[in-house]
């Protein structure tokens, strides 16, 4: 509460005054003008409020279409329970989720790298190939045949993925290392 009062003291105009209301109204008019300039055809056809509603409805429609496409590609699983829809990831969807998180992950400091090391038995050659393909897809680079590194802070994501997808924790080591 005190912070709010202190911040209000530094305002040039008193909150809820005629001048403050006028400033807010001008701001809304500027927003409307920008919207009209960016979508003139829609505004002429529907009016400004209807054009905004139209764009919101269109976005909802496009999101539903994308959900159907993701379900068709077996990336997500949708179930209707009572009157609600529940969405979860398939195995491929969870992998894609981790890949998207990895792409947007923050960079590690210059002297650090995320290292993934794995020792998969020869009897699991197919798994070895899958892991290498996955690491390439996530932006990792190969140091040695079974040692890969990334400059992104993805260690937690990779641990979750290996635990859920491969269920062989003792074959994988994921850690952050300091370069000298």
Secondary structure, DSSP 8 states (H G I E B T S, - for coil): -HHHHHHHHT-SS-TTSHHHHHHHHHHHHHHHHHHHHHSHHHHHHH-HHHHHHHHHHHHHHHHHHHHHHHHHTTSEEEEEETTEEEEEE-HHHHHHHHHHHHHT--B--TTEEEEEEE---GGGHHHHHHHHHHHHHTT-EEEETTEEEESBS-HHHHHHHIIIII--GGGEEEEEEE--
